[in-house]
Amino acid sequence: MQIRCQNCANTQNFVLPLWARATFKIEEDGTISILHVRQLESLEEKLADQGKTSFSLTCSECGGDAE
């Protein structure tokens, strides 16, 4: 799986949402590969009521959404 920014084509540095559960693997070279990301449902409902939901990975360079 290749993650890249829709705006600037960055493929290296992304910000994981604060309220998310992630499954990841630490590679032999020390890098981390994200295998699965899932938002926490109960917290999502609380934030959705306030209109502050943003659970996507975002680019650390330009702030754009990852695909």
N, C-alpha and C positions, 0 to 999 in steps of 0.2 A: 504494500500500500504506500503510495507516494502522497504526502500532504504538501500542498503548495498554496500560496496566497493568490487570491483572485485578482488583486490590484497590482502587486509588484513582482509576482512570480518567485518570491522567497520560498525556499524549500528547507530551511535550516532551523529557524528560531520562531517558536510560537508560544503563546500564553494560554495555559489551560485555565478554564473558568474556576473560580474559587470554590464554588459549591458543586463539585462533580466527583464521581467515583471513576477512577481510571484503572485499567489493567495494563501493566507494562512489563517489558522484559529488558533486563540489563544485559547488553551484549558483551562479548569477551573484550572488546576494545574500550569498554567503559561508557559507551553511548547508551541511551535509553530509547527503546522503541515502544510507542504507545500501541497497544493491541485493541483496546476497546475503551470508549468514553461514554459514560451515562450520567445524566444529571440526577440529583437526589430528588425524588418525587415530592416528598412532603415540603421541602424547602422551595421547590419550584412553584407549588401551589401558593405558598405564602407570598413569594415575590411577584407572582403573576397578578395577584390581587392588587398590588401596588404599581403594576405596569413597569417593573424593572427587570424583565427577563432578558438574559443574553447568555446562552449556554454553549455557544459555538467556540471552537478554537479560533484565536485571533493572531494575526501576524505581529510579532514584537517590533518590527521595523516601521510598518505604516498603519497598523491597527485594523487592516482589512480582514475579512472573513476567509478562513481556510476552506479548501474544497478537498 
